Amino acid sequence: MERYDAIVIGGGHNGLVAAAYLARAGRRTLVLERREILGGAAVTEEVWPGWSVSTASYVCSLLHPQIIAELNLPAFGYHAYRKEPASFTPLLDGRSLLLGSDAVDNALEIGSFDRRDILGFEAFDAEATRLGSALADAFDLDDPATARFEDATQRALAGSAADLVERFVRTPVLRATLASDGVIGTYAGPRDAGTGYVLAHHYAGRAMGAQGAWGFVRGGMGAVSRAIALAARRAGAQFRTGAPVARILVRDGRVSGVALDDGTEFEADTILSNAHPSVTFGELLTASEVPPTIASKLKSWRSEGVSLKLNLALGELPDFTARPGVTPQLHHRATIHVAPSIDYLQAAHDDAHRGGVSNAPMLECFMQTPTDPSLAPPGKHLLSIFAQYYPYHRGDGVWDDTKREAAADSIVATLAQFASNLPNAIEARQILAPPDLEARFGLTGGHIFHGELLPGQILGDRFPVATGVAGLYLCGSGASPGGCVSGIPGLRAAGAVLGSLAVA
């Protein structure tokens, strides 16, 4: 039986970060990944010949600058660049809103709706940036339970995204564009308490060199995982793909290794799990091995996903009525929102909450090919659509092929209201409903964050890195600070193992 100093279960980006730091510290480290490809949800896959698709995660912001620098990720092919402009929201009446980093351009766009919102938008951006910076600082704490915020910040985080946005601006489309960050990946509407935290979480990133800015990674999101894996391999970490773990072995109250599905066993006194908490504690351990506090938290953990990912291979760019043309333009580089008002977003949530799925979904769409044409055949484009609300548990029955196709048809029809050429431009499509995200990427319940980022499940209320089982650590998004491609849970877990980080 092979013996290692540490074994990492799951080769997603967080597991890879943990492995890289452990290997750099001289620990003989093995990463076990059930799929044939490393990266978890941060992967680039050839879904169709000649197309390189970021099948799950698709943009970057929260990857910790410390990780980028200390692992020297650029030397291993990591190259991120800012998404500019930032957002494009078309409307059915032919108008649209295009926002970026240029204050003068933003003023012209916003002023065409309501000049009073020009200063309001600047004030909102300053407030959201401040909140995001406060969270980023909290993410760096040894123990996130010790995070303390001033009263105004605490109220904003506990409140709704709608309340936060409506304090500053009044134009419906501007409000919706800004509030959409408060519901991404979340089974809550923009008027629900706690979505202010979700909005701030999406402003916490510093990977692009500017607080809250988002960008693309050249080569797709798999380039992030590949760079981390190469850094880990250079440091001496070993990898086994196609190696699903069946059990964490425990002897006398302490982990002693793992057993694979095929019966192969590996010994180690330190195990780090990048799996969802319900898998780590509910499947890989027996009930008697799970500490009571963890078992109790698991029972109340909210982790039902509502996100559907639709990847489209296009023969030409969408021709938007609001900004016509199929040659690459600025708006094709931005996040394309279908979000005309906060009421629209809330109704999209309420449809799903009442049962079934959203009748008029919230859509966030991205096209990286205008700035990275290597991802598609010459002259072709990729359209990545993140759609809500499509719950894992539907009120009208289980997900099947008919329901998947119907959801995709509805999404395409919604977009076609703004770009009528879209249906005929589609050459192929990949539909990943919540059960598919679970099966393909190990996202239990289809939840992209390993559980809601809402009160009771944020900062110190997420699962602890040190699990209470001697030698077992959690390095995935179930630990603080939660989801998005940050690498922070992996960094914190490695620090706990190496004694360089005090954790709860």
Residue pairs with C-beta under 8 A, 6 or more apart in sequence:
1 257
1 265
1 266
1 267
2 30
2 266
2 267
3 266
3 267
3 268
4 28
4 29
4 30
4 238
4 266
4 267
4 268
5 22
5 27
5 28
5 29
5 268
5 269
5 270
6 19
6 22
6 27
6 28
6 29
6 30
6 268
6 270
6 271
6 272
6 497
7 29
7 30
7 31
7 32
7 257
7 258
7 266
7 268
7 270
7 271
7 272
8 15
8 16
8 18
8 19
8 22
8 29
8 30
8 31
8 32
8 271
8 272
8 273
8 274
8 475
9 15
9 32
9 245
9 248
9 258
9 271
9 272
9 273
9 274
9 275
9 280
9 284
10 31
10 32
10 33
10 34
10 40
10 273
10 274
10 275
10 442
10 476
11 31
11 32
11 33
11 35
11 38
11 39
11 40
11 225
11 229
11 239
11 241
11 274
12 39
12 40
12 41
12 42
12 225
12 274
12 441
12 442
12 476
13 39
13 40
13 42
13 224
13 225
13 228
13 485
13 487
13 490
14 40
14 274
14 475
14 476
14 477
14 487
14 488
14 489
14 490
14 493
15 31
15 33
15 40
15 272
15 274
15 475
15 476
15 490
16 31
16 38
16 39
16 225
16 228
16 229
16 232
16 490
17 67
17 71
17 228
17 475
17 487
17 490
17 491
17 494
18 272
18 274
18 475
18 490
18 491
18 493
18 494
18 497
19 29
19 31
19 232
19 237
19 490
20 71
20 228
20 231
20 232
20 235
20 237
20 494
21 490
21 491
21 494
21 495
21 498
22 29
22 237
22 272
22 494
22 497
22 498
23 29
23 232
23 235
23 236
23 237
24 235
25 494
25 498
27 270
27 497
27 498
28 236
29 232
29 236
29 237
29 238
30 237
30 238
30 239
30 240
30 266
30 268
31 38
31 232
31 237
31 238
31 239
31 240
32 240
32 243
32 244
32 245
32 258
32 260
32 266
33 239
33 240
33 241
33 242
33 243
34 242
34 243
34 244
34 245
34 442
35 241
35 242
36 241
36 242
37 43
37 45
37 241
38 225
38 226
38 229
38 239
38 241
39 221
39 222
39 224
39 225
39 226
39 229
40 225
40 274
40 441
40 442
41 56
41 57
41 437
41 441
41 443
41 448
42 56
42 57
42 221
42 222
42 224
42 225
42 485
43 54
43 55
43 56
43 220
43 221
43 222
43 225
44 52
44 53
44 54
44 55
44 219
44 220
44 221
44 222
44 223
45 52
45 53
45 55
45 222
46 52
46 53
47 53
47 55
47 311
47 313
47 428
47 430
48 313
48 428
50 376
50 377
50 380
51 313
51 375
51 376
51 377
51 380
51 382
51 428
52 219
52 220
52 222
52 374
52 375
52 376
53 220
53 311
53 375
53 382
53 384
53 430
54 220
54 221
54 222
54 368
54 384
55 309
55 311
55 430
55 432
55 440
56 221
56 309
56 432
56 437
56 440
56 441
56 448
57 221
57 448
57 484
57 485
58 220
58 221
58 366
58 368
58 384
58 386
59 83
59 214
59 215
59 216
59 221
59 335
59 366
60 80
60 205
60 207
60 208
60 214
60 215
60 216
60 217
60 221
60 224
60 485
61 202
61 205
61 206
61 207
61 208
61 212
61 213
61 214
61 215
61 484
62 204
62 205
62 206
62 207
62 484
62 485
62 486
62 488
63 80
63 205
63 207
63 224
63 485
63 486
63 487
64 139
64 206
64 207
64 486
64 487
64 488
64 491
65 206
65 207
66 491
67 73
67 228
67 487
67 491
68 74
68 78
68 207
71 227
71 228
71 231
72 231
73 224
73 227
73 228
73 231
74 227
76 226
76 227
76 228
76 230
76 231
76 234
77 219
77 223
77 226
77 227
77 230
78 217
78 223
78 224
78 227
79 217
79 218
79 219
79 223
80 207
80 208
80 215
80 216
80 217
80 218
81 208
81 215
81 216
81 218
81 371
82 101
82 208
82 209
82 210
82 213
82 214
82 215
83 213
83 214
83 215
83 216
83 333
83 334
83 335
83 366
84 100
84 101
84 333
84 334
85 98
85 99
85 100
85 101
85 330
85 331
85 333
85 334
86 99
86 100
86 101
86 213
86 214
86 334
86 335
87 97
87 98
87 99
87 177
87 334
87 335
87 336
87 337
88 96
88 97
88 98
88 99
88 323
88 331
88 334
88 335
88 336
88 337
89 96
89 97
89 173
89 176
89 177
89 336
89 337
89 338
89 339
89 340
90 96
90 320
90 321
90 322
90 323
90 336
90 338
90 418
90 419
91 97
91 173
91 322
91 340
91 418
92 340
92 417
92 418
94 321
94 322
95 112
95 113
95 173
95 322
96 320
96 322
96 323
96 331
97 109
97 110
97 113
97 173
97 174
97 177
98 105
98 109
98 323
98 330
98 331
98 334
99 106
99 109
99 110
99 177
99 334
100 106
100 330
100 334
101 210
101 213
103 122
106 118
106 121
107 118
110 117
110 118
110 121
110 171
110 174
111 117
111 118
113 171
113 173
113 174
114 170
114 171
116 170
117 169
117 170
117 171
117 174
120 168
120 169
120 170
121 168
121 169
121 174
121 178
123 168
124 164
124 165
124 167
124 168
124 169
124 178
127 156
127 164
127 168
128 164
128 178
128 199
128 200
128 203
128 212
129 203
129 211
129 212
130 153
131 153
131 156
131 157
131 196
131 199
131 200
131 203
132 200
132 201
132 202
132 203
132 204
132 205
132 211
132 212
133 203
133 204
133 211
134 149
134 153
134 200
135 157
135 200
135 201
135 203
135 204
135 481
136 204
136 205
136 206
136 211
138 144
138 147
138 149
138 459
138 481
139 204
139 480
139 481
139 486
139 488
141 147
142 501
142 502
142 503
143 460
143 502
143 503
143 504
144 459
144 460
144 462
144 480
144 481
144 504
145 459
145 460
145 461
145 504
146 460
147 459
147 460
149 157
156 164
156 196
156 200
157 194
157 196
157 197
157 200
158 193
158 194
158 196
158 197
158 455
159 193
159 194
159 196
160 182
160 190
160 191
160 192
160 193
160 194
160 195
160 196
161 179
161 181
161 182
161 183
161 190
161 195
161 196
161 198
161 199
162 175
162 179
162 182
162 190
162 191
162 195
162 342
162 346
163 191
163 196
164 179
164 182
164 196
164 199
165 175
165 178
165 179
165 182
165 190
165 342
166 175
166 342
169 175
169 178
172 340
172 341
172 342
172 343
173 339
173 340
173 341
175 341
175 342
176 337
176 339
176 340
176 341
176 342
176 344
176 345
177 337
177 339
178 199
179 190
179 195
179 199
179 339
179 342
179 345
180 190
180 337
180 339
180 345
180 362
180 364
181 198
181 199
181 202
181 203
182 190
182 195
182 196
182 198
182 199
182 202
183 189
183 190
183 195
183 198
183 345
183 349
183 362
183 388
184 198
184 202
184 364
184 386
184 388
185 198
185 305
185 306
185 307
185 388
185 447
185 448
185 449
185 453
185 483
186 195
186 198
186 306
186 452
186 453
186 454
187 302
187 304
187 305
187 306
187 349
187 352
187 389
187 391
187 452
188 194
188 195
188 198
188 349
188 452
188 454
189 195
189 345
189 346
189 348
189 349
189 350
189 353
190 342
190 345
190 346
190 349
191 342
191 346
192 349
193 455
194 454
194 455
195 454
197 453
197 454
197 455
197 458
198 453
198 454
201 453
201 481
201 482
201 484
202 212
202 484
203 211
203 212
204 212
204 481
205 211
205 212
205 213
205 214
205 484
205 486
207 215
208 214
208 215
214 335
216 366
216 368
216 371
216 372
217 223
217 224
218 372
218 374
219 372
219 374
219 375
220 368
220 372
220 375
221 485
224 485
228 487
229 239
233 239
243 260
243 264
244 260
244 261
245 258
245 259
245 260
245 261
245 284
246 259
246 260
246 261
246 284
247 258
247 259
247 284
247 285
248 255
248 258
248 271
248 273
248 280
248 284
248 285
248 472
249 255
249 256
249 257
249 258
249 259
249 265
250 256
250 285
250 289
250 469
253 469
253 470
254 269
254 469
254 470
254 471
255 268
255 269
255 270
255 271
255 469
255 470
255 471
255 472
256 267
256 268
256 269
257 265
257 266
257 267
257 268
257 271
258 265
258 266
258 268
258 271
258 284
259 265
260 266
269 471
270 471
270 473
270 497
271 471
271 472
271 473
272 472
272 473
272 474
272 475
272 493
272 494
272 497
273 279
273 280
273 284
273 472
273 473
273 474
273 475
273 476
274 475
274 476
274 490
275 284
275 442
275 476
276 303
276 442
276 443
276 444
276 450
276 451
276 476
276 478
277 294
277 297
277 298
277 301
277 450
277 451
277 463
277 474
277 476
277 478
278 298
278 301
278 303
278 444
278 445
279 442
279 444
280 467
280 474
280 476
280 478
281 290
281 294
281 295
281 298
281 467
282 290
282 298
285 469
287 295
289 469
290 298
290 469
291 467
291 468
291 469
293 468
294 463
294 467
294 468
297 463
300 456
301 451
301 457
302 451
302 452
302 454
302 456
302 457
303 444
303 445
303 447
303 450
303 451
303 452
304 391
304 392
304 393
304 434
304 445
304 446
304 447
305 391
305 392
305 434
305 437
305 438
305 443
305 445
305 446
305 447
305 448
306 352
306 388
306 389
306 390
306 391
306 392
306 434
306 446
307 386
307 387
307 388
307 390
307 434
307 437
307 446
307 448
308 386
308 387
308 388
308 390
308 407
308 411
308 431
308 432
308 433
308 434
309 384
309 385
309 386
309 387
309 430
309 431
309 432
309 437
310 384
310 385
310 387
310 408
310 411
310 412
310 429
310 430
310 431
310 432
311 382
311 383
311 384
311 385
311 429
311 430
311 432
312 382
312 383
312 384
312 385
312 412
312 426
312 428
312 429
312 430
313 376
313 380
313 382
313 426
313 427
313 428
313 429
314 380
314 381
314 382
314 383
314 422
314 425
314 426
314 427
315 379
315 380
315 425
315 426
315 427
316 326
316 379
316 381
316 421
316 425
317 325
317 326
317 327
317 328
317 332
317 367
317 370
317 381
317 425
318 326
318 332
318 336
318 383
318 415
318 418
318 419
318 421
318 422
318 425
319 325
319 326
319 419
319 420
319 421
320 331
320 418
320 419
321 418
321 419
321 420
322 418
323 329
323 331
326 421
328 370
332 367
332 370
333 367
333 370
333 371
335 364
335 365
335 366
336 363
336 364
336 365
336 366
336 367
337 363
337 364
337 365
338 361
338 362
338 363
338 365
338 414
338 415
338 418
339 345
339 362
339 363
344 360
344 362
345 362
347 360
348 358
348 359
348 360
348 361
348 362
348 388
348 389
349 358
349 388
349 389
351 357
351 358
351 359
351 360
351 389
352 358
352 388
352 389
352 390
352 391
353 389
354 395
355 394
355 395
355 396
356 394
356 395
356 396
357 389
357 390
357 391
357 394
357 396
357 407
358 388
358 389
358 390
360 414
361 387
361 388
361 389
361 390
361 410
361 411
361 414
362 387
362 388
362 389
363 385
363 386
363 387
363 411
363 414
363 415
364 385
364 386
364 387
365 383
365 384
365 385
365 386
365 415
366 383
366 384
366 386
367 381
367 382
367 383
367 384
368 375
368 382
368 384
369 375
369 376
369 380
369 381
369 382
370 381
375 382
376 382
380 427
385 411
385 415
387 407
387 411
390 407
390 433
390 434
391 434
392 399
392 434
392 435
392 438
392 445
392 446
392 447
394 403
396 403
397 403
398 435
399 433
399 434
399 435
399 436
403 433
404 431
404 433
404 436
405 431
407 431
407 433
408 429
408 431
412 422
412 423
412 426
413 423
415 422
416 422
416 423
432 440
433 446
434 445
434 446
434 447
435 446
436 446
437 443
437 446
437 448
438 444
438 445
438 446
443 450
444 450
448 483
449 477
449 482
449 483
449 484
450 476
450 477
450 478
450 482
450 483
451 457
451 462
451 477
451 478
451 482
453 482
453 483
455 461
457 482
458 480
458 481
458 482
459 480
459 481
460 480
460 504
462 478
462 479
462 480
462 481
462 482
463 474
463 478
463 479
464 474
464 479
464 503
464 504
465 473
465 474
465 475
465 479
465 480
465 489
465 492
465 493
465 496
465 501
465 503
465 504
466 473
466 496
466 503
466 504
467 473
467 474
473 493
473 496
473 497
474 489
474 493
475 489
475 490
475 492
475 493
475 494
476 489
477 483
477 489
478 489
479 489
479 492
479 493
480 488
480 489
480 492
481 488
481 489
482 489
492 501
492 503
495 501
495 503
496 503
